[in-house]
């Protein structure tokens, strides 16, 4: 199917969904629940098709690679639980049913023939490994700075990283020696925001951040409050003790943040 035809399919399915949604608003029940499910998948395909468009327009060929020949990125942009089986269940099921629609991007590993490093598409790669299928990707020669910018831009464009993951990503780049301009470009933000992100991520022990997780519902203001409280004497020991409690470990990431915040003493202004 050509890209033009596929976009026509998107419009037709979503258009039909819109017609049925209008009927429902007039009190008539939707006649095709299956269409709702299909349209949800199509909408996701449409929202992410710009990535494939860019790769195709650049003239790069999409090839299939053995997932075991692809190394992880040198800079982590997500917490480890983002790649657990439960976390990638939706994308795994999608790839099982429809195949890998959106390709990833890899770069060759210097001096290692046939070896590659993932630039973006890590969850799709994890799903491909789980399914035992080849990973579709474009191969591009990139230096370290270019690779980390592509990696960050793709996640930022999809608004896929939580605030604290962006903070940790910025800090990881700084610790790896990347210039501030590169960090800003990878996160599509200015130097003042990057400085603030790095300050927050560096003010809290990495073990504590990992124990909380991505906390997708927690934004900048509450993390600033957490950082402020964490700086109070005695907070480190109190936080570590609390992370070993069963109720903390069994809670959602957002709830772990809230519980831990409430155990810390009030910070200074």
C-alpha positions in Angstrom: 0.0 0.0 0.0 1.4 3.4 -1.0 1.7 6.2 1.6 -1.0 8.1 -0.3 -3.3 5.2 -0.1 -2.6 4.6 3.6 -3.4 8.2 4.4 -6.7 7.8 2.5 -7.4 4.8 4.7 -6.7 6.9 7.8 -9.1 9.6 6.6 -11.9 7.1 5.7 -11.7 5.2 9.0 -11.5 8.3 11.2 -14.2 10.0 9.1 -16.5 7.1 9.7 -15.7 7.2 13.4 -16.6 10.9 13.4 -19.9 10.2 11.8 -20.8 7.6 14.4 -19.6 9.9 17.2 -22.0 12.6 15.9 -24.8 10.0 15.9 -24.0 9.1 19.4 -24.1 12.7 20.5 -27.7 12.8 19.2 -28.6 9.8 21.4 -28.0 7.0 19.0 -25.6 4.2 20.1 -22.5 3.5 18.1 -23.2 0.6 15.8 -19.6 -0.6 15.4 -17.6 -1.0 18.6 -14.9 -2.8 16.6 -14.5 0.4 14.5 -13.7 2.3 17.7 -10.9 -0.1 18.4 -9.6 0.0 14.9 -9.8 3.8 14.7 -7.8 4.1 17.9 -5.0 2.1 16.4 -5.2 4.0 13.1 -5.0 7.3 15.0 -1.9 6.2 16.8 -0.4 5.2 13.4 -1.3 8.5 11.9 0.1 10.5 14.8 3.5 8.7 14.5 3.7 8.5 10.8 5.6 11.7 10.6 8.7 9.8 11.8 8.5 7.4 9.0 7.8 10.3 6.5 11.0 12.0 7.6 13.1 8.9 7.1 11.6 8.1 3.7 12.0 11.7 2.5 15.6 11.6 3.5 16.1 8.8 1.1 17.3 6.3 3.7 16.4 2.7 3.2 14.5 0.9 6.0 16.1 -2.5 6.7 15.5 -5.4 9.0 18.1 -6.1 11.7 18.6 -8.8 14.3 17.7 -7.2 17.6 20.6 -8.9 19.3 23.0 -7.0 17.1 21.8 -3.7 18.3 23.4 -2.1 21.4 21.6 0.2 23.9 22.1 3.9 23.8 25.0 5.2 25.8 22.7 7.9 27.4 19.6 6.6 29.2 16.4 8.7 28.6 13.9 6.4 30.5 13.9 4.5 33.7 14.4 0.8 33.4 10.8 -0.2 34.2 9.8 1.5 30.9 11.0 -1.7 29.1 9.5 -4.3 31.4 7.0 -6.7 29.7 4.0 -5.0 31.3 5.2 -1.5 30.2 5.5 -2.5 26.6 2.5 -4.8 26.4 0.5 -2.4 24.2 3.2 -1.8 21.6 4.1 -5.5 21.7 0.5 -6.5 21.0 0.3 -3.9 18.2 3.4 -5.3 16.6 2.2 -8.8 16.9 -1.1 -7.9 15.1 0.1 -5.4 12.5 3.9 -5.6 12.5 6.3 -2.8 13.2 4.7 0.2 11.5 7.1 2.9 12.6 10.9 2.2 12.0 13.6 3.1 14.5 16.9 4.7 13.9 20.3 3.1 14.5 23.9 4.0 13.8 26.8 1.7 13.0 29.2 0.9 15.8 32.7 1.9 14.7 35.0 -1.0 14.1 32.3 -3.6 14.7 31.0 -4.8 11.3 27.3 -5.6 11.5 26.9 -4.1 15.0 24.6 -1.1 15.6 23.6 1.2 18.4 20.0 2.3 18.9 19.3 6.0 18.5 15.5 5.9 19.0 12.8 3.3 19.0 14.0 1.5 22.1 10.5 0.3 23.2 9.9 -1.0 19.7 13.2 -2.8 19.8 12.3 -4.3 23.2 9.0 -5.5 21.7 10.8 -7.0 18.7 13.1 -8.9 21.0 10.2 -10.2 23.0 8.3 -11.3 19.8 11.5 -12.8 18.3 11.1 -10.8 15.1 13.6 -8.5 13.1 13.7 -4.8 14.0 13.0 -2.4 11.2 15.2 0.7 11.2 17.0 3.3 9.2 20.8 3.2 9.4 22.5 6.6 9.6 26.1 7.6 10.3 25.9 9.9 13.3 28.5 11.3 15.8 27.7 11.2 19.5 26.2 14.7 19.6 24.0 14.1 16.6 22.8 10.8 18.0 21.8 12.2 21.4 20.0 15.1 19.8 18.0 12.7 17.5 17.2 10.6 20.6 15.9 13.4 22.6 14.0 15.2 19.8 12.1 12.1 19.0 10.9 11.6 22.5 10.2 15.3 23.0 8.1 15.4 19.8 5.9 12.6 21.1 5.8 14.2 24.6 6.7 10.7 25.8 9.1 11.4 28.6 8.0 12.5 32.1 9.4 15.6 33.6 11.9 13.8 35.9 13.0 11.5 33.0 13.9 14.7 31.0 15.8 16.0 34.1 17.7 12.7 34.4 18.4 12.7 30.6 19.8 16.2 30.8 22.0 15.3 33.8 23.3 12.1 32.1 24.3 14.1 29.1 26.2 16.6 31.3 28.0 13.9 33.1 29.0 12.3 29.8 30.6 15.6 28.8 28.1 16.9 26.2 28.0 20.7 25.7 25.0 22.7 27.0 23.9 23.5 23.4 23.7 19.8 22.6 21.6 19.1 25.8 19.3 22.0 24.9 18.8 20.8 21.4 18.1 17.2 22.5 15.3 18.5 24.8 14.1 21.3 22.6 14.3 23.8 25.4 16.5 26.8 26.6 19.5 26.9 28.8 17.7 28.2 31.9 15.3 25.3 31.8 18.1 22.8 31.2 20.0 24.2 34.2 16.9 23.8 36.3 16.4 20.2 35.2 20.0 19.3 35.9 19.8 21.0 39.3 16.7 18.9 40.3 18.1 15.6 39.0 21.5 16.2 40.7 19.9 17.2 44.0 18.3 13.8 44.6 20.2 10.5 44.8 19.8 8.4 41.7 18.7 5.4 43.8 15.8 7.4 45.2 14.8 8.6 41.7 15.0 5.0 40.3 12.8 3.8 43.2 10.1 6.4 42.5 10.2 5.8 38.7 9.0 8.1 35.9 6.1 9.6 37.9 4.3 10.7 34.7 1.7 12.8 36.5 4.2 14.8 38.5 5.4 18.0 36.9 8.1 20.7 37.4 6.6 22.4 40.5 6.2 19.3 42.6 9.7 18.1 41.7 11.1 21.5 42.8 9.3 21.0 46.1 10.7 17.5 46.4 14.2 18.7 45.7 13.8 21.5 48.3 12.6 19.1 51.0 15.3 16.5 50.1 18.0 19.1 50.8 17.0 19.3 54.5 19.3 17.5 56.9 18.2 13.9 57.7 16.0 13.6 54.5 18.4 11.1 52.8 18.2 8.5 55.6 14.4 9.0 56.0 13.9 8.6 52.2 16.0 5.4 51.9 14.2 3.8 54.9 10.8 4.6 53.4 11.6 3.1 50.0 12.0 -0.3 51.6 8.4 -0.4 52.9 6.1 -2.8 51.1 3.3 -0.1 50.7 5.9 2.0 48.8 7.0 -0.7 46.5 3.5 -1.8 45.7 2.2 1.7 44.8 2.1 3.3 41.4 5.0 5.6 40.4 3.0 8.8 41.0 1.8 7.5 44.4 5.4 6.6 45.4 6.4 10.2 44.7 3.5 11.5 46.8 4.2 9.2 49.7 7.9 9.9 49.8 7.3 13.7 49.5 5.0 13.5 52.5 7.6 11.8 54.6 10.2 14.5 54.0 10.4 17.6 56.3 9.4 20.9 54.9 12.1 22.6 52.9 13.6 26.0 53.1 12.4 28.9 50.9 
